[in-house]
Amino acid sequence: MIDWDSYDQHLKVQGASLRESRLNRAKYHINKYGKDNPSYKKVKVNGKNMILAINSGTKPYYKKFHTMPDETIYPGDIVYWKDTVWLVTNADFDDELYIDGNLQQCNFKLRWQNKSREIIERDIVATAYNSGVEDKALITIGYDQLMIYIPFDKDTIELERDQRFFISNNQKKPTPYKLTSINTTSNVYNGHGYLQLIVSEDVYHEDDNLILGICDYKAPNSSDTHEDDLYAKIVYKSLKIKSGYDKGTTFSAEFYNQDLKQNNISPTWSINSTFNELLTIKEDGDKITILINDDSYIGQRISLSLKDKEGNYQDDNIILEVTGLF
């Protein structure tokens, strides 16, 4: 008598057809032996651990990749690989065996305020627009126009013409740029992809905030931004996190109704950086202390946000910078 259950299971594993059987066998070998291939790298994709086969190629800032079988990746996703950040610029939808595509290295973190005056940060690819996209066109300063690739999401889709940004590696005197063109369609498919922005070099404005790296900065705790005049405030002595300083940097939470400080409000802190796992966080009542002990992150930024647990108060946000101990 034939054991039909065993036969059905055999078909599922081996495939109901010769083609399906070969696909399943190929997936099996990639999953079993692929991880031992030097081309397969441990990465994070939008914060999720994954393994990608990344080909070296001849241009250092451009890579081809493919996923492990049955993994998902989309254009516009951000890939963290070692100490570098990459934008997925293409991912083939034909994923029967795996997804292959292209990466381009991000070279700047763009910062701006949304309509609620929250500070938003995104990793971008910025190149000299006039000269076209070249592997050597990593941003420095002084270009009249830049082409920017930025992931498509609920925050970036709200960017508007004439919005201004600092885009420069010169931290003492960064160059401001004004958004002159937004392409929201060419590289977005089924809700995934990236936007193409063109920005032109601009002049300084009086309310540009060099410390926070925000053009046209508006304080989030200004009275006209708070519903019912309820707002949170982060109190600090320094915006610098000194690498190797074992006491760390401490911040306090305060909550106000108009100008009257409110007591017994429970704070909720949020920390956003590309290296959260390297930070030591200590919370004590209305205070939070942040420590780091890794000099390789000197110059990197950390976003610290404060709100109340009930969600009644307008939140506050500040940008911190990792510095040397001395």
Contacts in CASP RR format, 6 or more apart in sequence:
PFRMAT RR
TARGET T0000
AUTHOR 0000-0000-0000
METHOD contacts of the structure
MODEL  1
MIDWDSYDQHLKVQGASLRESRLNRAKYHINKYGKDNPSYKKVKVNGKNM
ILAINSGTKPYYKKFHTMPDETIYPGDIVYWKDTVWLVTNADFDDELYID
GNLQQCNFKLRWQNKSREIIERDIVATAYNSGVEDKALITIGYDQLMIYI
PFDKDTIELERDQRFFISNNQKKPTPYKLTSINTTSNVYNGHGYLQLIVS
EDVYHEDDNLILGICDYKAPNSSDTHEDDLYAKIVYKSLKIKSGYDKGTT
FSAEFYNQDLKQNNISPTWSINSTFNELLTIKEDGDKITILINDDSYIGQ
RISLSLKDKEGNYQDDNIILEVTGLF
13 24 0 8 1.000
14 21 0 8 1.000
14 24 0 8 1.000
15 21 0 8 1.000
15 23 0 8 1.000
15 24 0 8 1.000
23 96 0 8 1.000
23 97 0 8 1.000
26 69 0 8 1.000
26 97 0 8 1.000
27 69 0 8 1.000
27 70 0 8 1.000
27 97 0 8 1.000
30 68 0 8 1.000
30 69 0 8 1.000
30 97 0 8 1.000
30 98 0 8 1.000
31 68 0 8 1.000
31 69 0 8 1.000
34 40 0 8 1.000
34 53 0 8 1.000
34 68 0 8 1.000
35 51 0 8 1.000
37 53 0 8 1.000
39 53 0 8 1.000
39 54 0 8 1.000
39 55 0 8 1.000
40 51 0 8 1.000
40 52 0 8 1.000
40 53 0 8 1.000
40 54 0 8 1.000
41 51 0 8 1.000
41 52 0 8 1.000
41 53 0 8 1.000
41 54 0 8 1.000
41 81 0 8 1.000
42 49 0 8 1.000
42 50 0 8 1.000
42 51 0 8 1.000
43 49 0 8 1.000
43 50 0 8 1.000
43 51 0 8 1.000
43 52 0 8 1.000
43 54 0 8 1.000
43 79 0 8 1.000
43 80 0 8 1.000
43 81 0 8 1.000
44 50 0 8 1.000
44 79 0 8 1.000
44 80 0 8 1.000
45 52 0 8 1.000
45 73 0 8 1.000
45 77 0 8 1.000
45 78 0 8 1.000
45 79 0 8 1.000
45 80 0 8 1.000
46 77 0 8 1.000
46 78 0 8 1.000
47 80 0 8 1.000
50 67 0 8 1.000
50 68 0 8 1.000
50 71 0 8 1.000
50 73 0 8 1.000
51 67 0 8 1.000
51 68 0 8 1.000
51 71 0 8 1.000
52 65 0 8 1.000
52 66 0 8 1.000
52 67 0 8 1.000
52 68 0 8 1.000
52 73 0 8 1.000
52 79 0 8 1.000
52 81 0 8 1.000
53 65 0 8 1.000
53 66 0 8 1.000
53 67 0 8 1.000
54 63 0 8 1.000
54 64 0 8 1.000
54 65 0 8 1.000
54 81 0 8 1.000
54 103 0 8 1.000
55 63 0 8 1.000
55 64 0 8 1.000
55 65 0 8 1.000
56 63 0 8 1.000
57 63 0 8 1.000
57 64 0 8 1.000
59 135 0 8 1.000
60 105 0 8 1.000
60 135 0 8 1.000
61 104 0 8 1.000
61 105 0 8 1.000
61 107 0 8 1.000
61 135 0 8 1.000
61 138 0 8 1.000
62 102 0 8 1.000
62 103 0 8 1.000
62 104 0 8 1.000
62 105 0 8 1.000
62 135 0 8 1.000
63 86 0 8 1.000
63 102 0 8 1.000
63 103 0 8 1.000
63 104 0 8 1.000
63 105 0 8 1.000
64 100 0 8 1.000
64 101 0 8 1.000
64 102 0 8 1.000
64 103 0 8 1.000
65 100 0 8 1.000
65 101 0 8 1.000
65 102 0 8 1.000
65 103 0 8 1.000
66 98 0 8 1.000
66 99 0 8 1.000
66 100 0 8 1.000
66 101 0 8 1.000
67 73 0 8 1.000
67 95 0 8 1.000
67 98 0 8 1.000
67 99 0 8 1.000
67 100 0 8 1.000
68 98 0 8 1.000
69 97 0 8 1.000
69 98 0 8 1.000
71 98 0 8 1.000
71 99 0 8 1.000
72 95 0 8 1.000
72 99 0 8 1.000
73 88 0 8 1.000
73 91 0 8 1.000
73 99 0 8 1.000
74 88 0 8 1.000
74 91 0 8 1.000
74 192 0 8 1.000
74 193 0 8 1.000
75 88 0 8 1.000
75 89 0 8 1.000
75 90 0 8 1.000
75 91 0 8 1.000
75 187 0 8 1.000
75 189 0 8 1.000
75 192 0 8 1.000
75 193 0 8 1.000
75 194 0 8 1.000
76 87 0 8 1.000
76 88 0 8 1.000
76 89 0 8 1.000
76 151 0 8 1.000
76 152 0 8 1.000
76 192 0 8 1.000
76 193 0 8 1.000
76 194 0 8 1.000
77 87 0 8 1.000
77 88 0 8 1.000
77 91 0 8 1.000
77 151 0 8 1.000
77 192 0 8 1.000
78 85 0 8 1.000
78 86 0 8 1.000
78 87 0 8 1.000
78 88 0 8 1.000
78 106 0 8 1.000
78 123 0 8 1.000
78 151 0 8 1.000
79 85 0 8 1.000
79 86 0 8 1.000
79 87 0 8 1.000
79 88 0 8 1.000
79 103 0 8 1.000
80 86 0 8 1.000
80 274 0 8 1.000
83 296 0 8 1.000
84 105 0 8 1.000
84 106 0 8 1.000
85 105 0 8 1.000
85 106 0 8 1.000
85 123 0 8 1.000
85 274 0 8 1.000
86 103 0 8 1.000
86 104 0 8 1.000
86 105 0 8 1.000
86 106 0 8 1.000
87 103 0 8 1.000
87 104 0 8 1.000
87 105 0 8 1.000
87 106 0 8 1.000
87 123 0 8 1.000
87 124 0 8 1.000
87 125 0 8 1.000
87 149 0 8 1.000
87 151 0 8 1.000
87 194 0 8 1.000
88 101 0 8 1.000
88 102 0 8 1.000
88 103 0 8 1.000
88 193 0 8 1.000
89 101 0 8 1.000
89 102 0 8 1.000
89 103 0 8 1.000
89 104 0 8 1.000
89 149 0 8 1.000
89 187 0 8 1.000
89 194 0 8 1.000
90 101 0 8 1.000
90 102 0 8 1.000
91 99 0 8 1.000
91 100 0 8 1.000
91 101 0 8 1.000
92 99 0 8 1.000
92 100 0 8 1.000
92 101 0 8 1.000
93 99 0 8 1.000
104 125 0 8 1.000
104 149 0 8 1.000
105 125 0 8 1.000
106 123 0 8 1.000
106 124 0 8 1.000
106 125 0 8 1.000
107 124 0 8 1.000
107 125 0 8 1.000
107 126 0 8 1.000
107 138 0 8 1.000
107 139 0 8 1.000
108 123 0 8 1.000
108 124 0 8 1.000
108 126 0 8 1.000
108 139 0 8 1.000
108 167 0 8 1.000
108 169 0 8 1.000
109 121 0 8 1.000
109 122 0 8 1.000
109 123 0 8 1.000
109 124 0 8 1.000
109 301 0 8 1.000
110 121 0 8 1.000
110 122 0 8 1.000
110 123 0 8 1.000
110 124 0 8 1.000
110 148 0 8 1.000
110 150 0 8 1.000
110 165 0 8 1.000
110 167 0 8 1.000
111 119 0 8 1.000
111 120 0 8 1.000
111 121 0 8 1.000
111 165 0 8 1.000
111 166 0 8 1.000
111 212 0 8 1.000
111 213 0 8 1.000
111 214 0 8 1.000
111 301 0 8 1.000
111 319 0 8 1.000
112 119 0 8 1.000
112 120 0 8 1.000
112 159 0 8 1.000
112 163 0 8 1.000
112 165 0 8 1.000
112 214 0 8 1.000
112 215 0 8 1.000
113 119 0 8 1.000
113 120 0 8 1.000
113 214 0 8 1.000
113 216 0 8 1.000
113 217 0 8 1.000
113 218 0 8 1.000
114 120 0 8 1.000
114 155 0 8 1.000
114 158 0 8 1.000
115 158 0 8 1.000
116 225 0 8 1.000
117 218 0 8 1.000
117 219 0 8 1.000
117 220 0 8 1.000
117 222 0 8 1.000
117 225 0 8 1.000
118 220 0 8 1.000
118 305 0 8 1.000
118 315 0 8 1.000
118 317 0 8 1.000
119 212 0 8 1.000
119 214 0 8 1.000
119 303 0 8 1.000
119 317 0 8 1.000
119 318 0 8 1.000
119 319 0 8 1.000
120 155 0 8 1.000
121 272 0 8 1.000
121 301 0 8 1.000
121 303 0 8 1.000
122 150 0 8 1.000
122 151 0 8 1.000
122 153 0 8 1.000
122 155 0 8 1.000
122 156 0 8 1.000
123 151 0 8 1.000
123 274 0 8 1.000
124 148 0 8 1.000
124 149 0 8 1.000
124 150 0 8 1.000
125 148 0 8 1.000
125 149 0 8 1.000
125 150 0 8 1.000
126 139 0 8 1.000
126 146 0 8 1.000
126 147 0 8 1.000
126 148 0 8 1.000
126 167 0 8 1.000
127 133 0 8 1.000
127 134 0 8 1.000
127 137 0 8 1.000
127 138 0 8 1.000
127 139 0 8 1.000
127 146 0 8 1.000
127 147 0 8 1.000
128 134 0 8 1.000
128 137 0 8 1.000
128 139 0 8 1.000
128 143 0 8 1.000
128 145 0 8 1.000
128 146 0 8 1.000
128 147 0 8 1.000
129 143 0 8 1.000
129 145 0 8 1.000
129 146 0 8 1.000
129 147 0 8 1.000
129 198 0 8 1.000
130 143 0 8 1.000
130 144 0 8 1.000
130 145 0 8 1.000
131 137 0 8 1.000
132 147 0 8 1.000
133 147 0 8 1.000
139 146 0 8 1.000
139 167 0 8 1.000
139 168 0 8 1.000
139 169 0 8 1.000
140 168 0 8 1.000
140 169 0 8 1.000
141 168 0 8 1.000
141 169 0 8 1.000
141 170 0 8 1.000
141 174 0 8 1.000
141 175 0 8 1.000
142 168 0 8 1.000
142 175 0 8 1.000
142 201 0 8 1.000
143 201 0 8 1.000
144 200 0 8 1.000
144 201 0 8 1.000
145 180 0 8 1.000
145 198 0 8 1.000
145 199 0 8 1.000
145 200 0 8 1.000
145 201 0 8 1.000
146 167 0 8 1.000
146 177 0 8 1.000
146 198 0 8 1.000
146 199 0 8 1.000
147 196 0 8 1.000
147 197 0 8 1.000
147 198 0 8 1.000
148 167 0 8 1.000
148 196 0 8 1.000
148 197 0 8 1.000
148 198 0 8 1.000
148 199 0 8 1.000
149 187 0 8 1.000
149 194 0 8 1.000
149 195 0 8 1.000
149 196 0 8 1.000
149 197 0 8 1.000
150 156 0 8 1.000
150 194 0 8 1.000
150 195 0 8 1.000
150 197 0 8 1.000
151 193 0 8 1.000
151 194 0 8 1.000
151 195 0 8 1.000
152 184 0 8 1.000
152 187 0 8 1.000
152 188 0 8 1.000
152 191 0 8 1.000
152 192 0 8 1.000
152 193 0 8 1.000
152 194 0 8 1.000
152 195 0 8 1.000
156 195 0 8 1.000
157 184 0 8 1.000
157 195 0 8 1.000
159 179 0 8 1.000
159 182 0 8 1.000
159 195 0 8 1.000
159 197 0 8 1.000
160 179 0 8 1.000
160 182 0 8 1.000
161 179 0 8 1.000
161 180 0 8 1.000
161 181 0 8 1.000
161 182 0 8 1.000
162 178 0 8 1.000
162 179 0 8 1.000
162 180 0 8 1.000
163 178 0 8 1.000
163 179 0 8 1.000
164 176 0 8 1.000
164 177 0 8 1.000
164 178 0 8 1.000
164 179 0 8 1.000
164 202 0 8 1.000
164 205 0 8 1.000
164 208 0 8 1.000
164 215 0 8 1.000
164 216 0 8 1.000
165 176 0 8 1.000
165 177 0 8 1.000
165 179 0 8 1.000
165 199 0 8 1.000
165 215 0 8 1.000
166 174 0 8 1.000
166 175 0 8 1.000
166 176 0 8 1.000
166 177 0 8 1.000
166 208 0 8 1.000
166 210 0 8 1.000
166 213 0 8 1.000
166 214 0 8 1.000
166 215 0 8 1.000
167 174 0 8 1.000
167 175 0 8 1.000
167 176 0 8 1.000
167 177 0 8 1.000
167 199 0 8 1.000
168 174 0 8 1.000
168 175 0 8 1.000
174 210 0 8 1.000
174 213 0 8 1.000
175 201 0 8 1.000
176 201 0 8 1.000
176 202 0 8 1.000
176 203 0 8 1.000
176 204 0 8 1.000
176 205 0 8 1.000
176 208 0 8 1.000
176 215 0 8 1.000
177 199 0 8 1.000
177 200 0 8 1.000
177 201 0 8 1.000
177 202 0 8 1.000
178 199 0 8 1.000
178 200 0 8 1.000
178 202 0 8 1.000
179 197 0 8 1.000
179 198 0 8 1.000
179 199 0 8 1.000
180 198 0 8 1.000
180 199 0 8 1.000
180 200 0 8 1.000
181 196 0 8 1.000
181 197 0 8 1.000
181 198 0 8 1.000
182 195 0 8 1.000
182 196 0 8 1.000
182 197 0 8 1.000
183 195 0 8 1.000
183 196 0 8 1.000
183 197 0 8 1.000
184 195 0 8 1.000
186 196 0 8 1.000
187 193 0 8 1.000
187 194 0 8 1.000
187 195 0 8 1.000
187 196 0 8 1.000
188 194 0 8 1.000
188 195 0 8 1.000
205 215 0 8 1.000
205 216 0 8 1.000
207 216 0 8 1.000
207 217 0 8 1.000
207 218 0 8 1.000
208 214 0 8 1.000
208 215 0 8 1.000
208 216 0 8 1.000
208 217 0 8 1.000
209 215 0 8 1.000
209 217 0 8 1.000
211 239 0 8 1.000
211 319 0 8 1.000
212 318 0 8 1.000
212 319 0 8 1.000
213 319 0 8 1.000
214 319 0 8 1.000
218 225 0 8 1.000
220 231 0 8 1.000
220 314 0 8 1.000
220 315 0 8 1.000
220 316 0 8 1.000
220 317 0 8 1.000
221 231 0 8 1.000
221 232 0 8 1.000
221 233 0 8 1.000
221 256 0 8 1.000
221 314 0 8 1.000
221 316 0 8 1.000
223 229 0 8 1.000
223 258 0 8 1.000
225 231 0 8 1.000
225 314 0 8 1.000
226 313 0 8 1.000
226 314 0 8 1.000
227 314 0 8 1.000
228 257 0 8 1.000
229 256 0 8 1.000
229 257 0 8 1.000
229 258 0 8 1.000
230 255 0 8 1.000
230 256 0 8 1.000
230 257 0 8 1.000
230 312 0 8 1.000
230 313 0 8 1.000
230 314 0 8 1.000
231 255 0 8 1.000
231 256 0 8 1.000
231 313 0 8 1.000
231 314 0 8 1.000
231 316 0 8 1.000
232 253 0 8 1.000
232 254 0 8 1.000
232 255 0 8 1.000
232 256 0 8 1.000
232 267 0 8 1.000
232 306 0 8 1.000
232 307 0 8 1.000
232 308 0 8 1.000
232 313 0 8 1.000
232 314 0 8 1.000
232 315 0 8 1.000
232 316 0 8 1.000
233 253 0 8 1.000
233 254 0 8 1.000
233 255 0 8 1.000
233 256 0 8 1.000
233 306 0 8 1.000
233 316 0 8 1.000
234 251 0 8 1.000
234 252 0 8 1.000
234 253 0 8 1.000
234 254 0 8 1.000
234 304 0 8 1.000
234 306 0 8 1.000
234 316 0 8 1.000
234 317 0 8 1.000
234 318 0 8 1.000
235 251 0 8 1.000
235 252 0 8 1.000
235 253 0 8 1.000
235 254 0 8 1.000
236 249 0 8 1.000
236 250 0 8 1.000
236 251 0 8 1.000
236 252 0 8 1.000
236 318 0 8 1.000
238 249 0 8 1.000
239 318 0 8 1.000
239 319 0 8 1.000
239 320 0 8 1.000
239 321 0 8 1.000
240 249 0 8 1.000
240 320 0 8 1.000
240 321 0 8 1.000
240 322 0 8 1.000
240 323 0 8 1.000
241 248 0 8 1.000
241 249 0 8 1.000
241 290 0 8 1.000
241 291 0 8 1.000
241 292 0 8 1.000
241 302 0 8 1.000
241 320 0 8 1.000
241 321 0 8 1.000
241 322 0 8 1.000
241 323 0 8 1.000
242 248 0 8 1.000
242 249 0 8 1.000
242 322 0 8 1.000
242 323 0 8 1.000
242 324 0 8 1.000
242 325 0 8 1.000
243 292 0 8 1.000
243 293 0 8 1.000
243 294 0 8 1.000
243 295 0 8 1.000
243 297 0 8 1.000
243 298 0 8 1.000
243 322 0 8 1.000
243 323 0 8 1.000
243 324 0 8 1.000
243 325 0 8 1.000
244 291 0 8 1.000
244 292 0 8 1.000
244 293 0 8 1.000
244 295 0 8 1.000
244 324 0 8 1.000
244 325 0 8 1.000
245 291 0 8 1.000
245 325 0 8 1.000
246 291 0 8 1.000
246 293 0 8 1.000
247 289 0 8 1.000
247 291 0 8 1.000
248 289 0 8 1.000
248 290 0 8 1.000
248 291 0 8 1.000
249 289 0 8 1.000
249 290 0 8 1.000
249 291 0 8 1.000
249 320 0 8 1.000
250 287 0 8 1.000
250 288 0 8 1.000
250 289 0 8 1.000
251 287 0 8 1.000
251 288 0 8 1.000
251 289 0 8 1.000
251 290 0 8 1.000
251 304 0 8 1.000
251 306 0 8 1.000
251 318 0 8 1.000
252 286 0 8 1.000
252 287 0 8 1.000
253 265 0 8 1.000
253 267 0 8 1.000
253 269 0 8 1.000
253 286 0 8 1.000
253 287 0 8 1.000
253 288 0 8 1.000
253 306 0 8 1.000
254 261 0 8 1.000
254 286 0 8 1.000
255 261 0 8 1.000
255 262 0 8 1.000
255 265 0 8 1.000
255 267 0 8 1.000
255 308 0 8 1.000
255 313 0 8 1.000
256 262 0 8 1.000
265 308 0 8 1.000
265 313 0 8 1.000
266 308 0 8 1.000
266 309 0 8 1.000
266 310 0 8 1.000
267 285 0 8 1.000
267 286 0 8 1.000
267 288 0 8 1.000
267 306 0 8 1.000
267 307 0 8 1.000
267 308 0 8 1.000
267 309 0 8 1.000
268 306 0 8 1.000
268 307 0 8 1.000
268 308 0 8 1.000
268 309 0 8 1.000
269 283 0 8 1.000
269 288 0 8 1.000
269 304 0 8 1.000
269 305 0 8 1.000
269 306 0 8 1.000
270 303 0 8 1.000
270 304 0 8 1.000
270 305 0 8 1.000
270 306 0 8 1.000
270 307 0 8 1.000
271 279 0 8 1.000
271 281 0 8 1.000
271 290 0 8 1.000
271 302 0 8 1.000
271 303 0 8 1.000
271 304 0 8 1.000
271 305 0 8 1.000
272 302 0 8 1.000
272 303 0 8 1.000
272 305 0 8 1.000
273 279 0 8 1.000
273 300 0 8 1.000
273 301 0 8 1.000
273 302 0 8 1.000
273 303 0 8 1.000
274 300 0 8 1.000
275 292 0 8 1.000
275 294 0 8 1.000
275 297 0 8 1.000
275 300 0 8 1.000
278 292 0 8 1.000
278 294 0 8 1.000
278 297 0 8 1.000
279 290 0 8 1.000
279 291 0 8 1.000
279 292 0 8 1.000
279 302 0 8 1.000
280 290 0 8 1.000
280 291 0 8 1.000
280 292 0 8 1.000
280 293 0 8 1.000
281 288 0 8 1.000
281 289 0 8 1.000
281 290 0 8 1.000
281 291 0 8 1.000
282 288 0 8 1.000
282 289 0 8 1.000
282 291 0 8 1.000
283 289 0 8 1.000
288 304 0 8 1.000
290 302 0 8 1.000
290 304 0 8 1.000
290 320 0 8 1.000
292 322 0 8 1.000
295 324 0 8 1.000
297 322 0 8 1.000
298 322 0 8 1.000
298 323 0 8 1.000
298 324 0 8 1.000
299 321 0 8 1.000
299 322 0 8 1.000
299 323 0 8 1.000
300 321 0 8 1.000
300 322 0 8 1.000
301 319 0 8 1.000
301 320 0 8 1.000
301 321 0 8 1.000
301 322 0 8 1.000
302 319 0 8 1.000
302 320 0 8 1.000
302 321 0 8 1.000
302 322 0 8 1.000
303 317 0 8 1.000
303 318 0 8 1.000
303 319 0 8 1.000
303 320 0 8 1.000
304 317 0 8 1.000
304 318 0 8 1.000
304 319 0 8 1.000
304 320 0 8 1.000
305 315 0 8 1.000
305 316 0 8 1.000
305 317 0 8 1.000
306 315 0 8 1.000
306 316 0 8 1.000
306 317 0 8 1.000
307 313 0 8 1.000
307 315 0 8 1.000
307 316 0 8 1.000
END
